[in-house]
Amino acid sequence: YKRVMQAVNETKGKIITLSVIAFIILVGILSVGLLTDYIWMDSEGFRSVFTTVLSSKVLLAAIGFVVFLVLSLSTLFWIRSSYISYLDKERLPQVILNKKTSSAIIFGTSLLIGLFGSSLVQGIGWEPLLKFLNQASFGISDPYFEMDISFYMYTLPILKIALNFLLGLAIFFFLIEAGFYSVFGMYRKSKKAQIHMGVTLGFVGLLLAGLHLLAPYETLLTNQVNIFQESAVYGLSYTDHLINIPKSYILAAVAVIGMIWMIIAMNRGKILSMAIPIVVYLLLIVIGQISSVIVQSFIVSPN
């Protein structure tokens, strides 16, 4: 037994040592690249540009890491708690019963997800963030929504990025929950599992509705009126006013109502009826596109 434990400890020590060495090498490679860029930009008189961009990336990386890490931890620990409260100890795997082992696995998995989220968020959002934080009013409002032009140039992009990230994350965690809670039919019988999936579904519905509520403002920035056709000019068109903007508000309402329907159906164990809001939602998208094509083809284009 002593020899086995000694071998295990030696293996752990080697793994930790290799991990530390790999981390140091990675940090060294990144530091060399950053130092090279800093020296070059400093020699050209753009030190403040470099530090501003770097600080925004670090800020976003920290925010992304914390958000992804916290959501991962809460999701995985909730799943573990649901399993423990629902199943007898005889039916539970030892990896779940062993608190230290399961906690280590959860923390390790959450750390990896946090690092992935950190890299993703800072890579995509640093420029929109800088524009948002340093925006200035144009002093001109659009005639339809009466919003200052700065909203479309600086605020709208960062809102879209944030909502898309959170929506993708909510869907990702819902799929994880659905996979875990499908074991032993927990989504039908475990109240904890149903509450967990219901909360996540609620976030999915609200975030999807938020994106649809932003869609009308985007009509001012494009000449695309549907997936097949473009308007003659950029900006809000007749088809947008008549079809696309009302469609966005309808889809936002359907997203919220559909989310409530799915939560109720899930709690009642009616899994097949959960598909009804999804079908209605997709059908409305198709109807909206067809209506847009008809108006653009037979009313706008001939005019």
Rosetta blueprint (number, residue, H / E / L):
1 Y L
2 K H
3 R H
4 V H
5 M H
6 Q H
7 A H
8 V H
9 N H
10 E H
11 T H
12 K H
13 G H
14 K H
15 I H
16 I H
17 T H
18 L H
19 S H
20 V H
21 I H
22 A H
23 F H
24 I H
25 I H
26 L H
27 V H
28 G H
29 I H
30 L H
31 S H
32 V H
33 G H
34 L H
35 L H
36 T H
37 D H
38 Y H
39 I H
40 W H
41 M H
42 D H
43 S H
44 E L
45 G L
46 F L
47 R H
48 S H
49 V H
50 F H
51 T H
52 T H
53 V H
54 L H
55 S H
56 S H
57 K H
58 V H
59 L H
60 L H
61 A H
62 A H
63 I H
64 G H
65 F H
66 V H
67 V H
68 F H
69 L H
70 V H
71 L H
72 S H
73 L H
74 S H
75 T H
76 L H
77 F H
78 W H
79 I H
80 R H
81 S H
82 S H
83 Y H
84 I H
85 S H
86 Y H
87 L L
88 D L
89 K L
90 E L
91 R L
92 L L
93 P L
94 Q H
95 V H
96 I H
97 L H
98 N L
99 K H
100 K H
101 T H
102 S H
103 S H
104 A H
105 I H
106 I H
107 F H
108 G H
109 T H
110 S H
111 L H
112 L H
113 I H
114 G H
115 L H
116 F H
117 G H
118 S H
119 S H
120 L H
121 V H
122 Q H
123 G H
124 I H
125 G H
126 W H
127 E H
128 P H
129 L H
130 L H
131 K H
132 F H
133 L H
134 N L
135 Q L
136 A L
137 S L
138 F L
139 G L
140 I L
141 S E
142 D L
143 P L
144 Y L
145 F L
146 E L
147 M L
148 D E
149 I H
150 S H
151 F H
152 Y H
153 M H
154 Y H
155 T H
156 L H
157 P H
158 I H
159 L H
160 K H
161 I H
162 A H
163 L H
164 N H
165 F H
166 L H
167 L H
168 G H
169 L H
170 A H
171 I H
172 F H
173 F H
174 F H
175 L H
176 I H
177 E H
178 A H
179 G H
180 F H
181 Y H
182 S L
183 V H
184 F H
185 G H
186 M H
187 Y H
188 R H
189 K H
190 S L
191 K H
192 K H
193 A H
194 Q H
195 I H
196 H H
197 M H
198 G H
199 V H
200 T H
201 L H
202 G H
203 F H
204 V H
205 G H
206 L H
207 L H
208 L H
209 A H
210 G H
211 L H
212 H H
213 L H
214 L H
215 A H
216 P H
217 Y H
218 E H
219 T H
220 L H
221 L H
222 T L
223 N L
224 Q E
225 V L
226 N L
227 I L
228 F L
229 Q L
230 E E
231 S L
232 A L
233 V L
234 Y L
235 G L
236 L L
237 S L
238 Y H
239 T H
240 D H
241 H H
242 L H
243 I H
244 N H
245 I H
246 P H
247 K H
248 S H
249 Y H
250 I H
251 L H
252 A H
253 A H
254 V H
255 A H
256 V H
257 I H
258 G H
259 M H
260 I H
261 W H
262 M H
263 I H
264 I H
265 A H
266 M H
267 N H
268 R L
269 G L
270 K L
271 I L
272 L H
273 S H
274 M H
275 A H
276 I H
277 P H
278 I H
279 V H
280 V H
281 Y H
282 L H
283 L H
284 L H
285 I H
286 V H
287 I H
288 G H
289 Q H
290 I H
291 S H
292 S H
293 V H
294 I H
295 V H
296 Q H
297 S H
298 F H
299 I H
300 V H
301 S L
302 P L
303 N L
